[in-house]
Amino acid sequence: MTAACIIREARTSDLDALAGLLGLLFALEADFAACATDTQRQKRGLTLLLQGRQRLVLVADADGLVVGMATAQVGVSTAEGGPALLVEDVVVRPESRGQGIGRALLKRIEAWGADLGATRLQLLADKDNAPAFDFYRACGFHTTNLVCLRRTLP
Ligand SMILES: CC(C)(COP(=O)(O)OP(=O)(O)OC[C@H]1O[C@@H](n2cnc3c(N)ncnc32)[C@H](O)[C@@H]1OP(=O)(O)O)[C@@H](O)C(=O)NCCC(=O)NCCS
């Protein structure tokens, strides 16, 4: 990561840039492709995260330009008897990839979780997103036997 790039907590003024990044991410994910252009919905979700307790919204800021983001939320694992983090919204602008920004975002989330006593980071990835799997493996993640089930509420 270049010295000009810092990882910091997001602000309300970052919402447009964050929604732009989410659009890039959701376009890659079959489950969310239909939401890729719905910036109002994305900003609503981001605002909830920014206002919530035990939520973290990070941006990678390169000389004032938001080039990456990641979010984390604290849940409770009954299996582990303590806090566990759900990591989402990990995305770096195409021209800024391969410079360690994604890894730096995850490292910051890990440090935040460790301070809260979390024992685990967990996330979902589109099964066809092979580069993302390579990235997460390089960052110490492994796949598990669990699969995601979903029921949409009216
Ligand atoms: C996945 C993504 C966030 C990685 O961000 P990045 O800043 O380019 O990643 P980094 O430069 O920090 O790479 C960290 C490690 O992952 C590896 N890695 C990153 N992208 C990779 C790729 N496309 N293929 C193989 N390995 C990759 C790097 O080699 C590096 O390992 P190393 O340090 O041992 O060399 C970025 O490519 C992206 O935004 N992709 C589109 C959105 C996406 O798929 N997000 C994940 C959703 S679940």
The ligand as an SDF file (V2000), in Angstrom:
LIG
                    3D

 48 50  0  0  0  0  0  0  0  0999 V2000
  -10.7680   -9.0170   -3.6690 C   0  0  0  0  0  0  0  0  0  0  0  0
  -10.1970   -7.5930   -3.5310 C   0  0  0  0  0  0  0  0  0  0  0  0
  -10.9400   -6.8700   -2.4080 C   0  0  0  0  0  0  0  0  0  0  0  0
   -8.7040   -7.7000   -3.1800 C   0  0  0  0  0  0  0  0  0  0  0  0
   -8.2210   -6.4040   -2.8930 O   0  0  0  0  0  0  0  0  0  0  0  0
   -6.7010   -6.0110   -3.1950 P   0  0  0  0  0  0  0  0  0  0  0  0
   -6.4290   -4.7120   -2.5650 O   0  0  0  0  0  0  0  0  0  0  0  0
   -6.4350   -6.1150   -4.6600 O   0  0  0  0  0  0  0  0  0  0  0  0
   -5.9160   -7.1810   -2.4570 O   0  0  0  0  0  0  0  0  0  0  0  0
   -4.4350   -7.1040   -1.8320 P   0  0  0  0  0  0  0  0  0  0  0  0
   -3.5690   -6.3400   -2.7870 O   0  0  0  0  0  0  0  0  0  0  0  0
   -4.4960   -6.5980   -0.4410 O   0  0  0  0  0  0  0  0  0  0  0  0
   -4.0220   -8.6200   -1.8400 O   0  0  0  0  0  0  0  0  0  0  0  0
   -3.8470   -9.3770   -0.6390 C   0  0  0  0  0  0  0  0  0  0  0  0
   -3.4530  -10.7680   -1.0120 C   0  0  0  0  0  0  0  0  0  0  0  0
   -4.4780  -11.3920   -1.8040 O   0  0  0  0  0  0  0  0  0  0  0  0
   -3.9580  -11.8500   -3.0420 C   0  0  0  0  0  0  0  0  0  0  0  0
   -4.8910  -11.5190   -4.1110 N   0  0  0  0  0  0  0  0  0  0  0  0
   -5.5680  -10.3630   -4.2400 C   0  0  0  0  0  0  0  0  0  0  0  0
   -6.2990  -10.3860   -5.3720 N   0  0  0  0  0  0  0  0  0  0  0  0
   -6.0330  -11.5630   -5.9620 C   0  0  0  0  0  0  0  0  0  0  0  0
   -6.4700  -12.1520   -7.1730 C   0  0  0  0  0  0  0  0  0  0  0  0
   -7.3010  -11.5180   -8.0110 N   0  0  0  0  0  0  0  0  0  0  0  0
   -6.0170  -13.3740   -7.4900 N   0  0  0  0  0  0  0  0  0  0  0  0
   -5.1480  -14.0230   -6.6710 C   0  0  0  0  0  0  0  0  0  0  0  0
   -4.6900  -13.5060   -5.4930 N   0  0  0  0  0  0  0  0  0  0  0  0
   -5.1430  -12.2790   -5.1590 C   0  0  0  0  0  0  0  0  0  0  0  0
   -2.6920  -11.0330   -3.2690 C   0  0  0  0  0  0  0  0  0  0  0  0
   -1.7760  -11.7440   -4.0700 O   0  0  0  0  0  0  0  0  0  0  0  0
   -2.1890  -10.8000   -1.8830 C   0  0  0  0  0  0  0  0  0  0  0  0
   -1.4350  -11.8980   -1.4270 O   0  0  0  0  0  0  0  0  0  0  0  0
    0.1120  -11.7370   -1.0600 P   0  0  0  0  0  0  0  0  0  0  0  0
    0.1770  -10.5810   -0.0830 O   0  0  0  0  0  0  0  0  0  0  0  0
    0.4380  -13.0470   -0.4550 O   0  0  0  0  0  0  0  0  0  0  0  0
    0.7700  -11.4130   -2.3520 O   0  0  0  0  0  0  0  0  0  0  0  0
  -10.3100   -6.8060   -4.8710 C   0  0  0  0  0  0  0  0  0  0  0  0
   -9.7340   -7.5690   -5.9000 O   0  0  0  0  0  0  0  0  0  0  0  0
  -11.7420   -6.4780   -5.2510 C   0  0  0  0  0  0  0  0  0  0  0  0
  -12.2510   -5.4120   -4.9050 O   0  0  0  0  0  0  0  0  0  0  0  0
  -12.4040   -7.3720   -5.9880 N   0  0  0  0  0  0  0  0  0  0  0  0
  -13.7820   -7.1310   -6.4190 C   0  0  0  0  0  0  0  0  0  0  0  0
  -14.7470   -7.1870   -5.2420 C   0  0  0  0  0  0  0  0  0  0  0  0
  -14.7060   -8.5240   -4.5470 C   0  0  0  0  0  0  0  0  0  0  0  0
  -14.6840   -9.5760   -5.1830 O   0  0  0  0  0  0  0  0  0  0  0  0
  -14.7310   -8.4650   -3.2100 N   0  0  0  0  0  0  0  0  0  0  0  0
  -14.8320   -9.6470   -2.3840 C   0  0  0  0  0  0  0  0  0  0  0  0
  -16.2750   -9.9340   -2.1720 C   0  0  0  0  0  0  0  0  0  0  0  0
  -16.5970  -11.3530   -1.1830 S   0  0  0  0  0  0  0  0  0  0  0  0
  1  2  1  0
  2  3  1  0
  2  4  1  0
  2 36  1  0
  4  5  1  0
  5  6  1  0
  6  7  2  0
  6  8  1  0
  6  9  1  0
  9 10  1  0
 10 11  2  0
 10 12  1  0
 10 13  1  0
 13 14  1  0
 14 15  1  0
 15 16  1  0
 15 30  1  0
 16 17  1  0
 17 18  1  0
 17 28  1  0
 18 19  1  0
 18 27  1  0
 19 20  2  0
 20 21  1  0
 21 22  1  0
 21 27  2  0
 22 23  1  0
 22 24  2  0
 24 25  1  0
 25 26  2  0
 26 27  1  0
 28 29  1  0
 28 30  1  0
 30 31  1  0
 31 32  1  0
 32 33  2  0
 32 34  1  0
 32 35  1  0
 36 37  1  0
 36 38  1  0
 38 39  2  0
 38 40  1  0
 40 41  1  0
 41 42  1  0
 42 43  1  0
 43 44  2  0
 43 45  1  0
 45 46  1  0
 46 47  1  0
 47 48  1  0
M  END
$$$$
